[in-house]
Amino acid sequence: PAEVTLGVIAPSPQVFAATVSDLRTAVVPVAPNVRAGNLTTTTVANPAYGVQEGLRVDLLVLEALGEEPVFLGILDPLLPRAGDSVARFAQNVSDAPVGAVLRAWMAAGAGDG
């Protein structure tokens, strides 16, 4: 399958049967500005990326929202005035509740082939 974005035809990046709505309902707040959740879905055929249809996958979904852009090339000039918000963002993402979500997902055997 292909997608057209701004007139450019490119292979579709879709590899999971789950929709964006499925992802949004799977995540819950776990720390300030961080949401996480688990989602079990299957793959869809996407020969452009070598993905076979029908493989079961367990996804760990992490969504982190910061006050500053996370594009490192753009962020560098902003660091003098953004230092505190970047530090808060990094602390929130690395905070214990987020690590607990990852450990629980791994302990459940998610991702085991």
Sequence and secondary structure as in RCSB ss.txt:
>XXXX:A:sequence
PAEVTLGVIAPSPQVFAATVSDLRTAVVPVAPNVRAGNLTTTTVANPAYGVQEGLRVDLLVLEALGEEPVFLGIL
DPLLPRAGDSVARFAQNVSDAPVGAVLRAWMAAGAGDG
>XXXX:A:secstr
 EEEETTEEEE    BS  HHHHHHH EEEETTEEEEEEEEEB  BGGGTB TT EEEEEEEEE  SS   HHHH
GGGHHHHHHHHHHHHHHHHSHHHHHHHHHHHHTTTT  
